[in-house]
């Protein structure tokens, strides 16, 4: 009588954990690809970071 609700609860928790793990790994991979793409793209010649003082 209590077995099926317990099985449903455990299954729900397992699937929720699986979704969280898959989402975290996918997000980490996406962020790594974005960082690599940003590092590979050179900044335009006239670009300067905000707040950087120029040497005279």
HTML snippet that shows the backbone in 3Dmol.js (N, CA, C, O; Angstrom):
<script src="https://3Dmol.org/build/3Dmol-min.js"></script>
<div id="view" style="width:600px;height:400px;position:relative"></div>
<script>
const pdb = `
ATOM      1  N   UNK A   1       0.803  -1.182   0.000  1.00  0.00           N
ATOM      2  CA  UNK A   1       0.000   0.000   0.000  1.00  0.00           C
ATOM      3  C   UNK A   1       0.859   1.265   0.000  1.00  0.00           C
ATOM      4  O   UNK A   1       0.559   2.217  -0.720  1.00  0.00           O
ATOM      5  N   UNK A   2       1.893   1.280   0.778  1.00  0.00           N
ATOM      6  CA  UNK A   2       2.779   2.435   0.859  1.00  0.00           C
ATOM      7  C   UNK A   2       3.928   2.296  -0.140  1.00  0.00           C
ATOM      8  O   UNK A   2       4.683   3.241  -0.365  1.00  0.00           O
ATOM      9  N   UNK A   3       4.051   1.120  -0.728  1.00  0.00           N
ATOM     10  CA  UNK A   3       5.180   0.864  -1.624  1.00  0.00           C
ATOM     11  C   UNK A   3       5.154   1.756  -2.855  1.00  0.00           C
ATOM     12  O   UNK A   3       6.177   2.351  -3.194  1.00  0.00           O
ATOM     13  N   UNK A   4       4.021   1.867  -3.531  1.00  0.00           N
ATOM     14  CA  UNK A   4       3.970   2.648  -4.772  1.00  0.00           C
ATOM     15  C   UNK A   4       4.240   4.129  -4.562  1.00  0.00           C
ATOM     16  O   UNK A   4       4.974   4.713  -5.360  1.00  0.00           O
ATOM     17  N   UNK A   5       3.695   4.766  -3.544  1.00  0.00           N
ATOM     18  CA  UNK A   5       4.060   6.173  -3.318  1.00  0.00           C
ATOM     19  C   UNK A   5       5.551   6.340  -3.022  1.00  0.00           C
ATOM     20  O   UNK A   5       6.169   7.316  -3.448  1.00  0.00           O
ATOM     21  N   UNK A   6       6.120   5.389  -2.294  1.00  0.00           N
ATOM     22  CA  UNK A   6       7.553   5.458  -1.998  1.00  0.00           C
ATOM     23  C   UNK A   6       8.374   5.293  -3.267  1.00  0.00           C
ATOM     24  O   UNK A   6       9.355   6.010  -3.463  1.00  0.00           O
ATOM     25  N   UNK A   7       7.990   4.357  -4.133  1.00  0.00           N
ATOM     26  CA  UNK A   7       8.695   4.151  -5.403  1.00  0.00           C
ATOM     27  C   UNK A   7       8.566   5.395  -6.276  1.00  0.00           C
ATOM     28  O   UNK A   7       9.537   5.811  -6.909  1.00  0.00           O
ATOM     29  N   UNK A   8       7.385   5.986  -6.316  1.00  0.00           N
ATOM     30  CA  UNK A   8       7.173   7.199  -7.112  1.00  0.00           C
ATOM     31  C   UNK A   8       8.034   8.347  -6.589  1.00  0.00           C
ATOM     32  O   UNK A   8       8.621   9.091  -7.375  1.00  0.00           O
ATOM     33  N   UNK A   9       8.110   8.490  -5.281  1.00  0.00           N
ATOM     34  CA  UNK A   9       8.922   9.550  -4.684  1.00  0.00           C
ATOM     35  C   UNK A   9      10.399   9.345  -4.983  1.00  0.00           C
ATOM     36  O   UNK A   9      11.090  10.288  -5.370  1.00  0.00           O
ATOM     37  N   UNK A  10      10.887   8.131  -4.809  1.00  0.00           N
ATOM     38  CA  UNK A  10      12.297   7.840  -5.095  1.00  0.00           C
ATOM     39  C   UNK A  10      12.591   8.061  -6.575  1.00  0.00           C
ATOM     40  O   UNK A  10      13.623   8.636  -6.919  1.00  0.00           O
ATOM     41  N   UNK A  11      11.707   7.615  -7.443  1.00  0.00           N
ATOM     42  CA  UNK A  11      11.895   7.828  -8.878  1.00  0.00           C
ATOM     43  C   UNK A  11      11.925   9.299  -9.233  1.00  0.00           C
ATOM     44  O   UNK A  11      12.748   9.730 -10.040  1.00  0.00           O
ATOM     45  N   UNK A  12      11.032  10.071  -8.635  1.00  0.00           N
ATOM     46  CA  UNK A  12      11.007  11.511  -8.874  1.00  0.00           C
ATOM     47  C   UNK A  12      12.313  12.155  -8.433  1.00  0.00           C
ATOM     48  O   UNK A  12      12.876  12.975  -9.159  1.00  0.00           O
ATOM     49  N   UNK A  13      12.799  11.794  -7.258  1.00  0.00           N
ATOM     50  CA  UNK A  13      14.042  12.371  -6.753  1.00  0.00           C
ATOM     51  C   UNK A  13      15.236  11.984  -7.619  1.00  0.00           C
ATOM     52  O   UNK A  13      16.115  12.808  -7.869  1.00  0.00           O
ATOM     53  N   UNK A  14      15.270  10.739  -8.076  1.00  0.00           N
ATOM     54  CA  UNK A  14      16.364  10.288  -8.944  1.00  0.00           C
ATOM     55  C   UNK A  14      16.336  11.051 -10.265  1.00  0.00           C
ATOM     56  O   UNK A  14      17.372  11.527 -10.728  1.00  0.00           O
ATOM     57  N   UNK A  15      15.168  11.168 -10.868  1.00  0.00           N
ATOM     58  CA  UNK A  15      15.069  11.890 -12.141  1.00  0.00           C
ATOM     59  C   UNK A  15      15.382  13.375 -11.974  1.00  0.00           C
ATOM     60  O   UNK A  15      16.004  13.977 -12.848  1.00  0.00           O
ATOM     61  N   UNK A  16      14.961  13.964 -10.872  1.00  0.00           N
ATOM     62  CA  UNK A  16      15.285  15.366 -10.612  1.00  0.00           C
ATOM     63  C   UNK A  16      16.793  15.550 -10.475  1.00  0.00           C
ATOM     64  O   UNK A  16      17.355  16.499 -11.020  1.00  0.00           O
ATOM     65  N   UNK A  17      17.440  14.658  -9.758  1.00  0.00           N
ATOM     66  CA  UNK A  17      18.896  14.718  -9.630  1.00  0.00           C
ATOM     67  C   UNK A  17      19.592  14.552 -10.965  1.00  0.00           C
ATOM     68  O   UNK A  17      20.586  15.226 -11.238  1.00  0.00           O
ATOM     69  N   UNK A  18      19.078  13.661 -11.800  1.00  0.00           N
ATOM     70  CA  UNK A  18      19.659  13.447 -13.127  1.00  0.00           C
ATOM     71  C   UNK A  18      19.548  14.707 -13.984  1.00  0.00           C
ATOM     72  O   UNK A  18      20.498  15.074 -14.674  1.00  0.00           O
ATOM     73  N   UNK A  19      18.414  15.358 -13.942  1.00  0.00           N
ATOM     74  CA  UNK A  19      18.226  16.600 -14.707  1.00  0.00           C
ATOM     75  C   UNK A  19      19.178  17.686 -14.211  1.00  0.00           C
ATOM     76  O   UNK A  19      19.740  18.425 -15.019  1.00  0.00           O
ATOM     77  N   UNK A  20      19.363  17.792 -12.917  1.00  0.00           N
ATOM     78  CA  UNK A  20      20.269  18.795 -12.357  1.00  0.00           C
ATOM     79  C   UNK A  20      21.701  18.526 -12.794  1.00  0.00           C
ATOM     80  O   UNK A  20      22.410  19.454 -13.183  1.00  0.00           O
ATOM     81  N   UNK A  21      22.135  17.278 -12.738  1.00  0.00           N
ATOM     82  CA  UNK A  21      23.503  16.926 -13.139  1.00  0.00           C
ATOM     83  C   UNK A  21      23.711  17.193 -14.625  1.00  0.00           C
ATOM     84  O   UNK A  21      24.736  17.750 -15.017  1.00  0.00           O
ATOM     85  N   UNK A  22      22.753  16.802 -15.447  1.00  0.00           N
ATOM     86  CA  UNK A  22      22.882  17.032 -16.891  1.00  0.00           C
ATOM     87  C   UNK A  22      22.896  18.527 -17.209  1.00  0.00           C
ATOM     88  O   UNK A  22      23.661  18.970 -18.066  1.00  0.00           O
ATOM     89  N   UNK A  23      22.068  19.296 -16.534  1.00  0.00           N
ATOM     90  CA  UNK A  23      22.042  20.741 -16.759  1.00  0.00           C
ATOM     91  C   UNK A  23      23.333  21.405 -16.338  1.00  0.00           C
ATOM     92  O   UNK A  23      23.815  22.307 -17.023  1.00  0.00           O
ATOM     93  N   UNK A  24      23.903  20.978 -15.227  1.00  0.00           N
ATOM     94  CA  UNK A  24      25.153  21.569 -14.754  1.00  0.00           C
ATOM     95  C   UNK A  24      26.301  21.262 -15.708  1.00  0.00           C
ATOM     96  O   UNK A  24      27.117  22.139 -15.993  1.00  0.00           O
ATOM     97  N   UNK A  25      26.375  20.031 -16.205  1.00  0.00           N
ATOM     98  CA  UNK A  25      27.469  19.684 -17.116  1.00  0.00           C
ATOM     99  C   UNK A  25      27.317  20.397 -18.453  1.00  0.00           C
ATOM    100  O   UNK A  25      28.311  20.811 -19.050  1.00  0.00           O
ATOM    101  N   UNK A  26      26.086  20.543 -18.927  1.00  0.00           N
ATOM    102  CA  UNK A  26      25.854  21.243 -20.191  1.00  0.00           C
ATOM    103  C   UNK A  26      26.194  22.723 -20.046  1.00  0.00           C
ATOM    104  O   UNK A  26      26.784  23.317 -20.949  1.00  0.00           O
ATOM    105  N   UNK A  27      25.827  23.318 -18.918  1.00  0.00           N
ATOM    106  CA  UNK A  27      26.132  24.727 -18.683  1.00  0.00           C
ATOM    107  C   UNK A  27      27.637  24.934 -18.597  1.00  0.00           C
ATOM    108  O   UNK A  27      28.152  25.910 -19.144  1.00  0.00           O
ATOM    109  N   UNK A  28      28.346  24.050 -17.932  1.00  0.00           N
ATOM    110  CA  UNK A  28      29.798  24.174 -17.828  1.00  0.00           C
ATOM    111  C   UNK A  28      30.448  24.074 -19.201  1.00  0.00           C
ATOM    112  O   UNK A  28      31.372  24.826 -19.510  1.00  0.00           O
ATOM    113  N   UNK A  29      29.968  23.146 -20.024  1.00  0.00           N
ATOM    114  CA  UNK A  29      30.519  22.998 -21.376  1.00  0.00           C
ATOM    115  C   UNK A  29      30.257  24.250 -22.206  1.00  0.00           C
ATOM    116  O   UNK A  29      31.140  24.715 -22.926  1.00  0.00           O
ATOM    117  N   UNK A  30      29.049  24.797 -22.108  1.00  0.00           N
ATOM    118  CA  UNK A  30      28.686  26.008 -22.851  1.00  0.00           C
ATOM    119  C   UNK A  30      29.572  27.182 -22.431  1.00  0.00           C
ATOM    120  O   UNK A  30      30.081  27.908 -23.285  1.00  0.00           O
ATOM    121  N   UNK A  31      29.760  27.373 -21.126  1.00  0.00           N
ATOM    122  CA  UNK A  31      30.587  28.475 -20.644  1.00  0.00           C
ATOM    123  C   UNK A  31      32.035  28.307 -21.080  1.00  0.00           C
ATOM    124  O   UNK A  31      32.694  29.294 -21.408  1.00  0.00           O
ATOM    125  N   UNK A  32      32.542  27.083 -21.089  1.00  0.00           N
ATOM    126  CA  UNK A  32      33.909  26.834 -21.537  1.00  0.00           C
ATOM    127  C   UNK A  32      34.056  27.185 -23.017  1.00  0.00           C
ATOM    128  O   UNK A  32      35.051  27.794 -23.409  1.00  0.00           O
ATOM    129  N   UNK A  33      33.083  26.812 -23.838  1.00  0.00           N
ATOM    130  CA  UNK A  33      33.127  27.145 -25.263  1.00  0.00           C
ATOM    131  C   UNK A  33      33.055  28.651 -25.476  1.00  0.00           C
ATOM    132  O   UNK A  33      33.741  29.187 -26.346  1.00  0.00           O
ATOM    133  N   UNK A  34      32.231  29.336 -24.690  1.00  0.00           N
ATOM    134  CA  UNK A  34      32.123  30.791 -24.822  1.00  0.00           C
ATOM    135  C   UNK A  34      33.429  31.476 -24.434  1.00  0.00           C
ATOM    136  O   UNK A  34      33.846  32.420 -25.105  1.00  0.00           O
ATOM    137  N   UNK A  35      34.082  31.020 -23.367  1.00  0.00           N
ATOM    138  CA  UNK A  35      35.367  31.597 -22.965  1.00  0.00           C
ATOM    139  C   UNK A  35      36.427  31.363 -24.027  1.00  0.00           C
ATOM    140  O   UNK A  35      37.229  32.252 -24.314  1.00  0.00           O
ATOM    141  N   UNK A  36      36.435  30.168 -24.611  1.00  0.00           N
ATOM    142  CA  UNK A  36      37.415  29.857 -25.655  1.00  0.00           C
ATOM    143  C   UNK A  36      37.172  30.718 -26.889  1.00  0.00           C
ATOM    144  O   UNK A  36      38.123  31.195 -27.507  1.00  0.00           O
ATOM    145  N   UNK A  37      35.915  30.920 -27.251  1.00  0.00           N
ATOM    146  CA  UNK A  37      35.598  31.748 -28.416  1.00  0.00           C
ATOM    147  C   UNK A  37      35.982  33.199 -28.160  1.00  0.00           C
ATOM    148  O   UNK A  37      36.480  33.875 -29.061  1.00  0.00           O
ATOM    149  N   UNK A  38      35.760  33.681 -26.952  1.00  0.00           N
ATOM    150  CA  UNK A  38      36.114  35.059 -26.617  1.00  0.00           C
ATOM    151  C   UNK A  38      37.631  35.244 -26.624  1.00  0.00           C
ATOM    152  O   UNK A  38      38.126  36.281 -27.065  1.00  0.00           O
ATOM    153  N   UNK A  39      38.368  34.251 -26.143  1.00  0.00           N
ATOM    154  CA  UNK A  39      39.827  34.342 -26.103  1.00  0.00           C
ATOM    155  C   UNK A  39      40.412  34.263 -27.510  1.00  0.00           C
ATOM    156  O   UNK A  39      41.453  34.864 -27.777  1.00  0.00           O
ATOM    157  N   UNK A  40      39.765  33.538 -28.405  1.00  0.00           N
ATOM    158  CA  UNK A  40      40.280  33.377 -29.762  1.00  0.00           C
ATOM    159  C   UNK A  40      39.992  34.594 -30.628  1.00  0.00           C
ATOM    160  O   UNK A  40      40.675  34.810 -31.629  1.00  0.00           O
ATOM    161  N   UNK A  41      38.998  35.389 -30.266  1.00  0.00           N
ATOM    162  CA  UNK A  41      38.639  36.569 -31.051  1.00  0.00           C
ATOM    163  C   UNK A  41      39.457  37.755 -30.564  1.00  0.00           C
ATOM    164  O   UNK A  41      39.313  38.172 -29.415  1.00  0.00           O
ATOM    165  N   UNK A  42      40.323  38.310 -31.431  1.00  0.00           N
ATOM    166  CA  UNK A  42      41.114  39.466 -30.998  1.00  0.00           C
ATOM    167  C   UNK A  42      40.235  40.714 -30.890  1.00  0.00           C
ATOM    168  O   UNK A  42      39.259  40.865 -31.624  1.00  0.00           O
ATOM    169  N   UNK A  43      40.591  41.587 -29.982  1.00  0.00           N
ATOM    170  CA  UNK A  43      39.853  42.839 -29.819  1.00  0.00           C
ATOM    171  C   UNK A  43      40.191  43.763 -30.982  1.00  0.00           C
ATOM    172  O   UNK A  43      41.312  43.714 -31.489  1.00  0.00           O
ATOM    173  N   UNK A  44      39.264  44.596 -31.414  1.00  0.00           N
ATOM    174  CA  UNK A  44      39.557  45.561 -32.484  1.00  0.00           C
ATOM    175  C   UNK A  44      40.703  46.485 -32.078  1.00  0.00           C
ATOM    176  O   UNK A  44      40.914  46.726 -30.889  1.00  0.00           O
ATOM    177  N   UNK A  45      41.439  47.001 -33.055  1.00  0.00           N
ATOM    178  CA  UNK A  45      42.640  47.795 -32.789  1.00  0.00           C
ATOM    179  C   UNK A  45      42.339  49.042 -31.975  1.00  0.00           C
ATOM    180  O   UNK A  45      43.148  49.427 -31.130  1.00  0.00           O
ATOM    181  N   UNK A  46      41.210  49.680 -32.202  1.00  0.00           N
ATOM    182  CA  UNK A  46      40.883  50.914 -31.497  1.00  0.00           C
ATOM    183  C   UNK A  46      40.190  50.686 -30.174  1.00  0.00           C
ATOM    184  O   UNK A  46      39.887  51.646 -29.466  1.00  0.00           O
ATOM    185  N   UNK A  47      39.934  49.453 -29.828  1.00  0.00           N
ATOM    186  CA  UNK A  47      39.188  49.170 -28.605  1.00  0.00           C
ATOM    187  C   UNK A  47      40.075  49.352 -27.387  1.00  0.00           C
ATOM    188  O   UNK A  47      41.254  48.999 -27.388  1.00  0.00           O
ATOM    189  N   UNK A  48      39.481  49.903 -26.368  1.00  0.00           N
ATOM    190  CA  UNK A  48      40.203  50.101 -25.121  1.00  0.00           C
ATOM    191  C   UNK A  48      39.240  49.832 -23.978  1.00  0.00           C
ATOM    192  O   UNK A  48      38.063  50.185 -24.050  1.00  0.00           O
ATOM    193  N   UNK A  49      39.734  49.219 -22.945  1.00  0.00           N
ATOM    194  CA  UNK A  49      38.882  48.916 -21.805  1.00  0.00           C
ATOM    195  C   UNK A  49      38.485  50.204 -21.095  1.00  0.00           C
ATOM    196  O   UNK A  49      39.263  51.156 -21.041  1.00  0.00           O
ATOM    197  N   UNK A  50      37.295  50.227 -20.563  1.00  0.00           N
ATOM    198  CA  UNK A  50      36.811  51.408 -19.855  1.00  0.00           C
ATOM    199  C   UNK A  50      37.614  51.581 -18.579  1.00  0.00           C
ATOM    200  O   UNK A  50      37.831  50.624 -17.836  1.00  0.00           O
ATOM    201  N   UNK A  51      38.048  52.794 -18.333  1.00  0.00           N
ATOM    202  CA  UNK A  51      38.773  53.085 -17.105  1.00  0.00           C
ATOM    203  C   UNK A  51      40.268  52.865 -17.200  1.00  0.00           C
ATOM    204  O   UNK A  51      40.971  53.033 -16.203  1.00  0.00           O
ATOM    205  N   UNK A  52      40.777  52.495 -18.360  1.00  0.00           N
ATOM    206  CA  UNK A  52      42.213  52.272 -18.513  1.00  0.00           C
ATOM    207  C   UNK A  52      42.865  53.600 -18.864  1.00  0.00           C
ATOM    208  O   UNK A  52      42.466  54.251 -19.829  1.00  0.00           O
ATOM    209  N   UNK A  53      43.854  54.003 -18.097  1.00  0.00           N
ATOM    210  CA  UNK A  53      44.553  55.263 -18.359  1.00  0.00           C
ATOM    211  C   UNK A  53      45.588  55.049 -19.457  1.00  0.00           C
ATOM    212  O   UNK A  53      46.283  54.034 -19.482  1.00  0.00           O
ATOM    213  N   UNK A  54      45.681  56.020 -20.363  1.00  0.00           N
ATOM    214  CA  UNK A  54      46.668  55.930 -21.439  1.00  0.00           C
ATOM    215  C   UNK A  54      47.991  56.507 -20.957  1.00  0.00           C
ATOM    216  O   UNK A  54      48.025  57.493 -20.221  1.00  0.00           O
ATOM    217  N   UNK A  55      49.070  55.879 -21.382  1.00  0.00           N
ATOM    218  CA  UNK A  55      50.400  56.393 -21.070  1.00  0.00           C
ATOM    219  C   UNK A  55      50.695  57.569 -21.993  1.00  0.00           C
ATOM    220  O   UNK A  55      50.385  57.522 -23.183  1.00  0.00           O
ATOM    221  N   UNK A  56      51.289  58.612 -21.449  1.00  0.00           N
ATOM    222  CA  UNK A  56      51.552  59.818 -22.251  1.00  0.00           C
ATOM    223  C   UNK A  56      52.772  59.698 -23.099  1.00  0.00           C
ATOM    224  O   UNK A  56      53.115  60.633 -23.824  1.00  0.00           O
TER     225      UNK A  56
END
`;
const viewer = $3Dmol.createViewer("view");
viewer.addModel(pdb, "pdb");
viewer.setStyle({}, {cartoon: {color: "spectrum"}});
viewer.zoomTo();
viewer.render();
</script>
